[in-house]
Amino acid sequence: MNTSRRDLLKMLGLASSGLMVNLALPSFGQQAQTNNSGFDANAFLHLSTEGVLSFVFPRAEMGQGAFHGLTSLIAEELNVGVAHINVLQAPADPKRYGNPVMPQNMQMTGGSTSMIAHYQPLRQAAANMRMALLNAAAEQLSVDITEITLDQQQIWLAGQSFPWGDFAAVAAARPVPIGAPVKSAAAFTTLGKPSQRIDALSKSTGTAVFGIDIELDNLHRAVVVRCPVLGGRAKSANIEAVAALQGVVGVYIISTGVAVVAEHLWDAKKAAQALQIEWSRPRPLKSINSAELPAQFADLGAKHRGKKAHEEGDETTVFADASEAWTADYYTPYLAHATLEPPNCTVRLTDDRCDVWTGTQAPDIAAGITMSMTDLSPEQVHIHNQMLGGGFGRRGGSDYIIEAIDIAKASGLAIQLVWSREDDIRNDYYRPPSLMRMRASVGNDGRLSSWGCQRVGPQTTPHLLPEILQGVSGDVLPPTIGRWLGRTGGAALDLFSVDDSSVEGLFGDYEIPNQSIYQVTEDPGLRLGFWRSVGHSFTAFGKECFLDEVIQQRGEDPIEYRLRHLQNNPRLAGVVSAVAALAGWSEIRDSGRHFGVAAHTCFGSSVAEIAEITVSSAGTINVERVWCAVDCGYAVNPDIVKMQMESGIVFGLTAALYGEINLVDGEVQESNFHDYPLLRMSESPAIEVVIVNSTDADAPLGGVGEPGTPPIAPAVANAVFAATGQRLRTLPLRLS
Amino acid sequence: MVSFQLNGEAVSIDLPGDTPLLWIVRDAMRLKGSKFGCGAGLCGACSMLIDGQSTRTCVLPLAAVAGKSVVTIEGLGTPHALSAVQQAWVAHSVAQCGYCQSGQIISATALLNNNSAPTDADIDAAMSGNLCRCGTYSAIRSAIKTAAATLNDGVNLYDPSQSMTEA
């Protein structure tokens, strides 16, 4: 996620007109903690008189470690073990639990922002609570505040200790201080140190609850059969025949297809196979064949310059006049997210209340959509967000929530909608395809003198806007109007502007005096969304592979040549040097083994990776080892930083080696893990990570959920060139 | 009526014999630790021990487990009484989203029940049926080696306040 949405809103004039202020979500009035006998220091923190500290976790946990990470901030400032904090999931309430770095304080988890957003505010909230408890204790014990300390859930006075819950009532009766001193990093006992994740126990015993695990009395199960072309509508179906099958309680045509409801999921699945449905297939998607897209995009790029995204100097002239110049086209396909927990949603709807249980990265959007579909008020809508079995951006889409509410309304029953894997692979918000037409020149000093890229492909934000607008306007506008606003905004973005997520990462890393980045928009119509690292997932491939072409043609060293263009970029230069040191670059580079280098900055963090590969006689690419250096500023939870680099690398390797979603007549061809494979243990490399600059507590924080992914595909592709002399310019990588 | 052992207890289930065991365990028995990931035996999230072997239960009909022993993640241990494998999983903070980890732990348990000192190749062979979208493979490998060492020691020491990971 990036600033593109904020820019879009400005461009639409909504922000300046004050319309968005009027549409700001109201307070939902739901507190996760309601025990009035304790001390509510603020919206996040409650201490009961029995001494239980509760923390309302404002983000969604999808594996990235924010559940532990944000709780560790509280633990540090209140001098308590992380595992001793009772963590509660926030309700949908963007005023209290929104993401402060997202536009309009939306309650969205994504863009690798959780720690960046909450590092200062949550520490301050906890420090203020600490001061409030010390003040209360000083008052109750009739001592000066300098005589007492707070540690391990006790107030300490001259060697005697009192449980902190004893002071909750008095603290609750006094104003909570603001601006209490937060600890300096030198005093940290929890942050910056190794730690065991507090969600490790539940996730290692099968007791962690995901949306798919929810059980209710009288709960029915639902499956939906959807058009083979995403977005199609059911015109008619053999409803009566299927409704008569064993165990089926109802069959309904809904917005996305035909729903079968039964008491048992297996009965619903079997009955759904008997459905015969006449579809209305959407244009232009129903005529799209993805095999034709690279040539179509190339054709468009040759005919139209497109919209300017970024310009420095005079790239056109410098490139045209250069004696040393190169061009190359890079292509990356549609990709699916494939979260291991498939989309699911449980809904119980009555006349005056709607409860929704699911895993979502955007509970406020879910709440707004629920209001818009049920005409209930904010106080009547309850979103119960669970642990997410993977997010990667997929669960920022609300389609499965919309479907579940549709089915609950149609059936009058409490229902749990569970998607199959086939449903998931074929009804995603896909990572967009891109053709990146690269060109560059080198001057007499051996440095890059010009750098140009024309990126051809669809833009992502327009696909998300209808749901987002329906969500943020859910209690004041009919759903059709909200979605219309979103479609209009999206069309305007495509016609008049460049979505940041189309081109982010193509520029900004290296010092090159003449640059031009252009976007040509062409949309085949397949629904798009944000996929782990968003635009960087494809731009790093074009940028770092094309740079390697220049490097190899000139006989340069991949580490040194990058450093030559990072004189004013200490963070990225630092990780390039660090990964070289980690791998022992000067020893290994002429060893006869095959290596590829890539470096990229995104979401505030710089990452450099070196991949070592071997190639089998059958032409299989085996990634043997990956060295990774990351600078995310201060490493608040170094174990989690390391885990997220490993996670991003493995995720990116699946895309590098296997990932592609193909369309034939608009129908997604892939369906399950036999034809959309994920990297397995036996294919996974040994990974070594070094965290750079990790102890500088003043360094601006970067995120870690996504930045490990962009460099791995180019690092492997560059290693393939070193091993075989084949320059692969398309993902997934296939040797001929 | 199909009778089998579920986590050491005799059960009898009166549901269609073609129902996959995964849905019997999750929906009829309300044991949610085993997960649905693909419905095609490709991801391993549904893995349970059937007579000691890690098995994909999303494609295993109820009728096929008549008279057999079925052990789920719930049967290996609880938050208050972890198995050695689970202790290693917690100590190494293996889980990220956690959705695949019940299946991973089942397969790791089967491996270590049959092979007390697995090599990397043994681990690859035993574990490659369990997908992890979050990419925790290297942590899984480390945890298996720790569990193997613990099991060979014969003495289990577990201190939940100690982290076994390095920065």
Chai-1 contact restraints between the chains, C-beta under 6 A:
chainA,res_idxA,chainB,res_idxB,connection_type,confidence,min_distance_angstrom,max_distance_angstrom,comment,restraint_id
A,M62,B,C97,contact,1.0,0.0,6.0,A-B,restraint_1
A,G63,B,Q96,contact,1.0,0.0,6.0,A-B,restraint_2
A,G63,B,C97,contact,1.0,0.0,6.0,A-B,restraint_3
A,G63,B,C134,contact,1.0,0.0,6.0,A-B,restraint_4
A,P194,B,S163,contact,1.0,0.0,6.0,A-B,restraint_5
A,P194,B,T165,contact,1.0,0.0,6.0,A-B,restraint_6
A,P194,B,A167,contact,1.0,0.0,6.0,A-B,restraint_7
A,S195,B,S163,contact,1.0,0.0,6.0,A-B,restraint_8
A,Q196,B,S93,contact,1.0,0.0,6.0,A-B,restraint_9
A,Q196,B,S163,contact,1.0,0.0,6.0,A-B,restraint_10
A,R197,B,S93,contact,1.0,0.0,6.0,A-B,restraint_11
A,A200,B,V90,contact,1.0,0.0,6.0,A-B,restraint_12
A,A200,B,S93,contact,1.0,0.0,6.0,A-B,restraint_13
A,A200,B,A95,contact,1.0,0.0,6.0,A-B,restraint_14
A,L201,B,P79,contact,1.0,0.0,6.0,A-B,restraint_15
A,L201,B,V90,contact,1.0,0.0,6.0,A-B,restraint_16
A,K203,B,A95,contact,1.0,0.0,6.0,A-B,restraint_17
A,K203,B,G98,contact,1.0,0.0,6.0,A-B,restraint_18
A,K203,B,Q101,contact,1.0,0.0,6.0,A-B,restraint_19
A,S204,B,Q86,contact,1.0,0.0,6.0,A-B,restraint_20
A,S204,B,W89,contact,1.0,0.0,6.0,A-B,restraint_21
A,S204,B,V90,contact,1.0,0.0,6.0,A-B,restraint_22
A,T205,B,P79,contact,1.0,0.0,6.0,A-B,restraint_23
A,G206,B,G33,contact,1.0,0.0,6.0,A-B,restraint_24
A,G206,B,I73,contact,1.0,0.0,6.0,A-B,restraint_25
A,G206,B,E74,contact,1.0,0.0,6.0,A-B,restraint_26
A,G206,B,S102,contact,1.0,0.0,6.0,A-B,restraint_27
A,A208,B,G98,contact,1.0,0.0,6.0,A-B,restraint_28
A,D213,B,K32,contact,1.0,0.0,6.0,A-B,restraint_29
A,L265,B,W23,contact,1.0,0.0,6.0,A-B,restraint_30
A,W266,B,T19,contact,1.0,0.0,6.0,A-B,restraint_31
A,W266,B,W23,contact,1.0,0.0,6.0,A-B,restraint_32
A,L340,B,G37,contact,1.0,0.0,6.0,A-B,restraint_33
A,L340,B,Y99,contact,1.0,0.0,6.0,A-B,restraint_34
A,L340,B,C100,contact,1.0,0.0,6.0,A-B,restraint_35
A,L340,B,R133,contact,1.0,0.0,6.0,A-B,restraint_36
A,E341,B,Y99,contact,1.0,0.0,6.0,A-B,restraint_37
A,G389,B,C97,contact,1.0,0.0,6.0,A-B,restraint_38
A,G389,B,Y99,contact,1.0,0.0,6.0,A-B,restraint_39
A,G390,B,C97,contact,1.0,0.0,6.0,A-B,restraint_40
A,G390,B,R133,contact,1.0,0.0,6.0,A-B,restraint_41
A,S420,B,G39,contact,1.0,0.0,6.0,A-B,restraint_42
A,R421,B,C38,contact,1.0,0.0,6.0,A-B,restraint_43
A,R421,B,G39,contact,1.0,0.0,6.0,A-B,restraint_44
A,P638,B,A167,contact,1.0,0.0,6.0,A-B,restraint_45
A,D639,B,T165,contact,1.0,0.0,6.0,A-B,restraint_46
A,E646,B,G135,contact,1.0,0.0,6.0,A-B,restraint_47
A,E646,B,S138,contact,1.0,0.0,6.0,A-B,restraint_48
A,S647,B,C134,contact,1.0,0.0,6.0,A-B,restraint_49
A,S647,B,G135,contact,1.0,0.0,6.0,A-B,restraint_50
A,V650,B,G135,contact,1.0,0.0,6.0,A-B,restraint_51
A,F651,B,G135,contact,1.0,0.0,6.0,A-B,restraint_52
A,N672,B,C38,contact,1.0,0.0,6.0,A-B,restraint_53
A,N672,B,A40,contact,1.0,0.0,6.0,A-B,restraint_54
A,F673,B,C38,contact,1.0,0.0,6.0,A-B,restraint_55
A,F673,B,L42,contact,1.0,0.0,6.0,A-B,restraint_56
A,F673,B,C43,contact,1.0,0.0,6.0,A-B,restraint_57
A,H674,B,L42,contact,1.0,0.0,6.0,A-B,restraint_58
A,L678,B,L131,contact,1.0,0.0,6.0,A-B,restraint_59
A,R680,B,S128,contact,1.0,0.0,6.0,A-B,restraint_60
A,M681,B,D124,contact,1.0,0.0,6.0,A-B,restraint_61
A,M681,B,M127,contact,1.0,0.0,6.0,A-B,restraint_62
A,M681,B,S128,contact,1.0,0.0,6.0,A-B,restraint_63
A,M681,B,Y137,contact,1.0,0.0,6.0,A-B,restraint_64
A,S682,B,D124,contact,1.0,0.0,6.0,A-B,restraint_65
A,S682,B,S128,contact,1.0,0.0,6.0,A-B,restraint_66
A,S684,B,Y137,contact,1.0,0.0,6.0,A-B,restraint_67
A,I687,B,S138,contact,1.0,0.0,6.0,A-B,restraint_68
